[in-house]
């Protein structure tokens, strides 16, 4: 009985110490004064759609009390984090403070892998996750271009990852392949089952069909590059059709 009572008292004392310590830490945190904000953007080659200056300006506009010397009791880090993540090109943001009164913001960007272009309205990007992103007035990047009636219809959606899995698989394949990401410049898509590929080198239009059967179709395209072009020459054909199973049609 005495042993149990001693354990209960010991646990109670530890809990009181813990509560007192937490209260002390929270009090010290509230007494700290804000010094400055440091923004760190995770670098991705050729992607600069998020700028530290832009983030700082948006935070100052949204939170006018965020001035040097203000007490940390007046600052809600969660609100700052949500504001940063509202930027269309911010994939994830982590906002935290240090003992010196600095607020650090770590930002991970969305990566655009294709640009949908249209003549009478604003363009848009498709991210590697399948999200539709707006274009930026500050920066553009060299990515695969999509055009045509079907491509334009994609801009009416927010997320293509589930509704257009085959197309996303094709885009991710091209984006992740060093050769094809450099060689293929444009996908002309008037309808879902009729994808035409335009190349950086070579005048042949590759008629791909729908976005399915990637492995088989790219094997046939490689066969055309490796076995047919060296014999016939780069300008022998204007059209290469790989959409029919077991066939390569060159015209």
Phi and psi in degrees as a GROMACS rama.xvg file:
@    title "Ramachandran Plot"
@    xaxis  label "Phi"
@    yaxis  label "Psi"
@TYPE xy
-64.8361  -39.2351  UNK-2
-62.3537  -43.1835  UNK-3
-64.3124  -40.5461  UNK-4
-63.8117  -41.137  UNK-5
-63.215  -41.6757  UNK-6
-63.4833  -41.8918  UNK-7
-62.8451  -44.1295  UNK-8
-64.0361  -41.4131  UNK-9
-61.9247  -44.3987  UNK-10
-63.9541  -41.5032  UNK-11
-61.8304  -41.809  UNK-12
-63.9948  -43.5582  UNK-13
-61.5867  -41.2892  UNK-14
-63.6055  -41.5287  UNK-15
-63.6248  -40.5785  UNK-16
-63.9811  -42.0832  UNK-17
-63.509  -45.0433  UNK-18
-62.7106  -41.9243  UNK-19
-64.3664  -39.2512  UNK-20
-65.9869  -44.339  UNK-21
-61.5097  -42.6053  UNK-22
-61.9423  -39.9238  UNK-23
-63.9826  -44.5511  UNK-24
-63.2744  -44.0186  UNK-25
-63.7893  -37.6972  UNK-26
-65.7275  -43.9382  UNK-27
-64.4045  -37.6418  UNK-28
-63.077  -44.661  UNK-29
-66.2317  -30.6849  UNK-30
-77.9111  -15.9646  UNK-31
-66.3975  151.197  UNK-32
-108.135  139.703  UNK-33
-67.3837  133.985  UNK-34
-106.211  -65.8649  UNK-35
-159.824  168.322  UNK-36
-107.703  134.16  UNK-37
-115.81  124.673  UNK-38
-109.113  126.082  UNK-39
-121.514  118.583  UNK-40
-105.83  123.051  UNK-41
-63.3608  120.802  UNK-42
-72.4747  134.744  UNK-43
-130.311  129.977  UNK-44
-51.5827  125.339  UNK-45
67.8308  18.4795  UNK-46
-124.866  114.422  UNK-47
-136.93  42.4687  UNK-48
-76.3768  -14.6162  UNK-49
-114.893  124.724  UNK-50
-115.251  141.477  UNK-51
-60.5142  -37.1312  UNK-52
-62.026  -41.6686  UNK-53
-64.1722  -42.7774  UNK-54
-62.442  -45.0782  UNK-55
-63.179  -41.6444  UNK-56
-64.2516  -40.6591  UNK-57
-67.8868  -36.3886  UNK-58
-68.6049  -41.0759  UNK-59
-66.3263  -35.1947  UNK-60
-69.9359  -38.2789  UNK-61
-79.1804  -33.7644  UNK-62
-125.956  80.3525  UNK-63
-63.5009  -20.2285  UNK-64
-78.8725  -4.16327  UNK-65
-78.6077  71.3166  UNK-66
-117.897  153.665  UNK-67
-56.7408  131.157  UNK-68
98.8712  -12.3779  UNK-69
-69.6593  147.309  UNK-70
-69.6101  144.586  UNK-71
-66.5008  -16.4993  UNK-72
-66.3681  -17.236  UNK-73
-93.2695  -2.6799  UNK-74
-113.472  128.197  UNK-75
-108.065  106.463  UNK-76
-64.5854  -31.609  UNK-77
-64.8451  -37.9355  UNK-78
-66.0276  -39.3114  UNK-79
-62.67  -42.845  UNK-80
-63.3767  -42.8993  UNK-81
-65.1046  -36.1889  UNK-82
-65.1653  -44.1787  UNK-83
-62.9529  -41.7315  UNK-84
-72.9278  -9.61356  UNK-85
-76.4182  -13.6168  UNK-86
-64.5413  129.839  UNK-87
-60.2804  -25.4883  UNK-88
-98.6629  3.56641  UNK-89
-90.458  116.443  UNK-90
-80.4307  -41.8147  UNK-91
-155.241  145.34  UNK-92
-136.06  138.796  UNK-93
-120.348  123.554  UNK-94
-119.275  124.746  UNK-95
-150.637  165.696  UNK-96
-118.693  161.236  UNK-97
-117.484  177.94  UNK-98
-69.3269  -16.6175  UNK-99
-86.3519  -2.99512  UNK-100
92.6839  8.73718  UNK-101
-87.5333  145.683  UNK-102
-107.039  126.235  UNK-103
-108.792  135.055  UNK-104
-121.654  115.648  UNK-105
-101.472  125.798  UNK-106
-121.555  133.891  UNK-107
-111.899  130.396  UNK-108
-92.4082  153.633  UNK-109
-71.1498  147.937  UNK-110
-110.388  112.778  UNK-111
-74.1395  135.751  UNK-112
-121.18  -8.01543  UNK-113
-153.251  150.272  UNK-114
-121.207  124.864  UNK-115
-90.996  120.542  UNK-116
-109.157  145.999  UNK-117
-147.857  150.661  UNK-118
-82.0167  -27.4362  UNK-119
-112.865  9.94697  UNK-120
-156.075  174.858  UNK-121
-67.8467  146.423  UNK-122
-76.2824  178.976  UNK-123
-155.907  159.356  UNK-124
-106.244  156.738  UNK-125
-112.644  125.267  UNK-126
-82.736  169.473  UNK-127
-63.3895  -20.927  UNK-128
-90.0114  -5.95853  UNK-129
96.7281  8.5341  UNK-130
-80.7108  143.7  UNK-131
-86.6612  123.233  UNK-132
-117.755  149.644  UNK-133
-76.0418  164.104  UNK-134
-78.5183  164.383  UNK-135
-113.108  135.499  UNK-136
-71.7124  -13.6059  UNK-137
-95.243  -27.8693  UNK-138
-153.347  144.053  UNK-139
-127.324  158.973  UNK-140
-135.938  151.566  UNK-141
-80.055  110.607  UNK-142
-137.589  171.665  UNK-143
-60.5615  135.427  UNK-144
-97.7241  135.704  UNK-145
-115.774  133.122  UNK-146
-145.298  165.576  UNK-147
116.465  162.66  UNK-148
-57.811  -43.4644  UNK-149
-66.4614  -41.5515  UNK-150
-59.361  -44.5824  UNK-151
-62.5483  -34.2777  UNK-152
-64.9557  -22.9407  UNK-153
-65.9156  -25.8133  UNK-154
-68.9907  -12.9781  UNK-155
-80.0549  -9.37602  UNK-156
-104.213  165.967  UNK-157
-103.08  -32.8604  UNK-158
-142.388  121.827  UNK-159
-99.3658  -1.78441  UNK-160
-61.8297  -33.8409  UNK-161
-100.246  -39.1609  UNK-162
-78.6362  -20.5123  UNK-163
-136.512  57.1911  UNK-164
-61.6962  -43.0082  UNK-165
-63.8127  -44.486  UNK-166
-63.6611  -41.6733  UNK-167
-63.6761  -36.6863  UNK-168
-64.1767  -41.4971  UNK-169
-63.6211  -47.5301  UNK-170
-63.7585  -42.1679  UNK-171
-66.4332  -35.6352  UNK-172
-62.9863  -48.4815  UNK-173
-63.3349  -45.4528  UNK-174
-61.1763  -35.9244  UNK-175
-88.5878  -5.21428  UNK-176
-101.862  123.002  UNK-177
-60.4228  -42.4052  UNK-178
-71.5345  -51.6331  UNK-179
-69.3743  -31.3876  UNK-180
-66.5434  -26.321  UNK-181
-88.2342  -35.7372  UNK-182
-80.4043  -39.1895  UNK-183
-90.7909  121.536  UNK-184
-103.524  -25.8456  UNK-185
-152.919  140.793  UNK-186
-112.668  120.188  UNK-187
-97.4125  115.055  UNK-188
-128.034  95.4571  UNK-189
-80.8659  -33.3464  UNK-190
-144.716  161.296  UNK-191
-57.3734  -33.3221  UNK-192
-92.4356  8.03108  UNK-193
-135.342  80.8462  UNK-194
-97.642  124.776  UNK-195
-113.17  131.292  UNK-196
-105.269  131.534  UNK-197
-109.599  141.958  UNK-198
-109.73  157.131  UNK-199
-72.2933  -44.1996  UNK-200
-119.869  124.883  UNK-201
105.803  138.38  UNK-202
-93.0499  -0.963851  UNK-203
-71.0711  133.059  UNK-204
-89.412  125.698  UNK-205
-92.1551  114.245  UNK-206
-87.2405  106.329  UNK-207
-94.3921  -20.6566  UNK-208
79.2804  -141.488  UNK-209
-80.7766  -178.543  UNK-210
-84.9904  4.0837  UNK-211
-82.8299  172.047  UNK-212
51.9181  49.9813  UNK-213
-57.1783  -49.3379  UNK-214
-59.6366  -47.7079  UNK-215
-64.1634  -43.1035  UNK-216
-67.9457  -41.0487  UNK-217
-72.413  -26.2467  UNK-218
-63.0189  -40.8573  UNK-219
-69.0193  -37.6825  UNK-220
-64.7687  -41.8978  UNK-221
-62.6416  -38.5331  UNK-222
-62.2049  -39.8094  UNK-223
-62.525  -44.0282  UNK-224
-65.9768  -42.7785  UNK-225
-84.7377  -33.744  UNK-226
-111.252  -30.4328  UNK-227
-95.3675  -49.3334  UNK-228
-58.9128  -43.3408  UNK-229
-59.8569  -27.4235  UNK-230
-88.5994  -46.6423  UNK-231
-89.4282  -22.2427  UNK-232
96.2585  157.013  UNK-233
-64.933  -29.1478  UNK-234
-105.591  16.6594  UNK-235
-72.0478  -31.2374  UNK-236
-126.841  153.711  UNK-237
-110.369  -12.9703  UNK-238
-144.299  134.311  UNK-239
-127.635  119.485  UNK-240
-108.509  119.765  UNK-241
-119.581  12.5562  UNK-242
-80.7958  -14.5255  UNK-243
-93.8126  135.05  UNK-244
-59.7342  128.638  UNK-245
72.295  14.0104  UNK-246
-133.594  148.623  UNK-247
-125.335  119.737  UNK-248
-109.349  117.153  UNK-249
-112.819  129.237  UNK-250
